[in-house]
Amino acid sequence: MKVLLLGSGGREHTLAWKIAQSKYCSKLYIAPGNAGTSLCGINITLSDSDVDEIKAFIIKENIDMLVVGPEQALVNGIYDAIHSDEACKHVIVIGPSKQGALLEGSKDYAKGFMQRNHIPTAAYRSFTKDNVAAAYDYIDSLKPPYVLKADGLAAGKGVLICEDVEEAKAEVKAMLLAAKFGKASEKLVIEECLKGIELSVFILTDAKSYLILPSAKDYKRIGENDTGLNTGGMGSVSPVPFADEEFMQKVEQRIIIPTVEGLKKEAIDYKGFIFFGLMNVAGDPYVIEYNVRLGDPETESVIPRIENDLLELFKHVGNQSLEQIQMHINPKATATIMLVSKGYPEKYEKNKIINNLDKVNDSLLFHAGTKYGEDNKVRTNGGRVLALTSFGNNLEEALAISYRNAEHIDFENKYYRPDIGRDVL
């Protein structure tokens, strides 16, 4: 099979690494990829969100399968564009239709879907610039902290947690009247704040049945003890110790099954991954958000634990025969540490030479923001630079190996969080 994988981060390098191992893979293209993905396949200069450009490449190169890493192409309707064209109807697309992608593309739509399908989530209301006063009144009816979410995609920056009422109202004004997040905040969702501990659960679905992937927990804040600004993720661990059999049964019965049945009932074409951002509230799971693709850096902890041939799973998604497959999971724990550029998630410098990549032992090294310089040396090319994933008989062992290798790798202004996994050990 000829496969095209969209994206350029750590998630995509992890998927490329796994796809390249498949007996079904004859050629793998990554668009646009990074220095790490070039070790698994052929990087091509192609925007991962330009639907027309992607479709033209698929037709030209006779691609058999499209695996979509990031969300933008899905929200832009890449699935529909391919399946409505006779020239590429045969292509298996791992990712939902444009309507399915609204589960991530619109917070308001996702909350409505959960409400219609009786899926536990925080109480909420949605507002536009036409009812700002009503938004202020709703804030007055809630207890702090206040959760404000831009309705549309805002590159992971559209969720604000405000500690006091004046700050919350100022942010409502900034989002709705001053377009703080552009078009993404033309509509605003205000939620009650759930108290608990977060985790990520993933399924792969063929629109009829589903497979549950390993659970994971990621760490979004830049600073130790979950302080400072939100990032794309500073590390992750898998499995999550508190996500035991009893808890996961609740997740499956109350959240996964009603979601898959809701998609069927509403005739939404959905073949791909669903990411459930969950909150464990005193032993009961609630949905904070849906994503319509794998998370990053959870992918770097989850995918290495899957022992199945990934393309075989994807072929069954395309054929809607996923119920024939059993998932095989490595029982060992994994821990991922993200090395980032100092200053991230705000201003940071790029193009720093990365040294000692050859000194990494017993860890998988996934590139996130890297490129080859003109001198053919690997250089930094983003805020999140590299992910180190290690296996261990337990989380402590996996973390120790990842941290040991994090010290070996060297680039100017390297930073990483020293406390990944500490809260669940």
HELIX and SHEET records of a PDB file:
HELIX    1   1 GLY A   10  ILE A   19  1                                  10    
HELIX    2   2 THR A   37  LEU A   39  5                                   3    
HELIX    3   3 VAL A   51  LYS A   60  1                                  10    
HELIX    4   4 GLN A   72  VAL A   75  1                                   4    
HELIX    5   5 ILE A   78  HIS A   83  1                                   6    
HELIX    6   6 GLU A   86  CYS A   88  5                                   3    
HELIX    7   7 LYS A   98  GLY A  105  1                                   8    
HELIX    8   8 LYS A  107  ARG A  116  1                                  10    
HELIX    9   9 LYS A  129  ASN A  131  5                                   3    
HELIX   10  10 VAL A  132  SER A  141  1                                  10    
HELIX   11  11 VAL A  165  LEU A  176  1                                  12    
HELIX   12  12 GLY A  182  SER A  185  5                                   4    
HELIX   13  13 GLU A  245  VAL A  251  1                                   7    
HELIX   14  14 GLU A  252  ILE A  256  3                                   5    
HELIX   15  15 ILE A  257  LYS A  265  1                                   9    
HELIX   16  16 GLU A  298  VAL A  302  1                                   5    
HELIX   17  17 ILE A  303  ARG A  305  5                                   3    
HELIX   18  18 LEU A  310  ASN A  319  1                                  10    
HELIX   19  19 LEU A  322  GLN A  324  5                                   3    
HELIX   20  20 LEU A  357  LYS A  359  5                                   3    
HELIX   21  21 LEU A  395  HIS A  408  1                                  14    
HELIX   22  22 ARG A  422  VAL A  424  5                                   3    
SHEET    1   A 5 ILE A  42  ASN A  43  0                                        
SHEET    2   A 5 LYS A  27  PRO A  32  1                                        
SHEET    3   A 5 LYS A   2  GLY A   7  1                                        
SHEET    4   A 5 MET A  65  VAL A  68  1                                        
SHEET    5   A 5 ILE A  92  ILE A  94  1                                        
SHEET    1   B 4 TYR A 124  THR A 128  0                                        
SHEET    2   B 4 LYS A 187  GLU A 191 -1                                        
SHEET    3   B 4 TYR A 146  ALA A 150 -1                                        
SHEET    4   B 4 VAL A 159  CYS A 162 -1                                        
SHEET    1   C 4 TYR A 210  ILE A 212  0                                        
SHEET    2   C 4 ILE A 197  THR A 205 -1                                        
SHEET    3   C 4 GLY A 272  VAL A 281 -1                                        
SHEET    4   C 4 ASP A 284  ASN A 291 -1                                        
SHEET    1   D 5 LYS A 217  ASP A 218  0                                        
SHEET    2   D 5 GLY A 235  SER A 238 -1                                        
SHEET    3   D 5 ALA A 333  SER A 341 -1                                        
SHEET    4   D 5 ARG A 384  GLY A 392 -1                                        
SHEET    5   D 5 LEU A 364  HIS A 367 -1                                        
SHEET    1   E 4 LYS A 217  ASP A 218  0                                        
SHEET    2   E 4 GLY A 235  SER A 238 -1                                        
SHEET    3   E 4 ALA A 333  SER A 341 -1                                        
SHEET    4   E 4 LYS A 414  TYR A 415 -1                                        
SHEET    1   F 2 ARG A 221  GLY A 223  0                                        
SHEET    2   F 2 THR A 227  ASN A 230 -1                                        
SHEET    1   G 2 THR A 370  TYR A 372  0                                        
SHEET    2   G 2 VAL A 378  THR A 380 -1                                        
END                                                                             
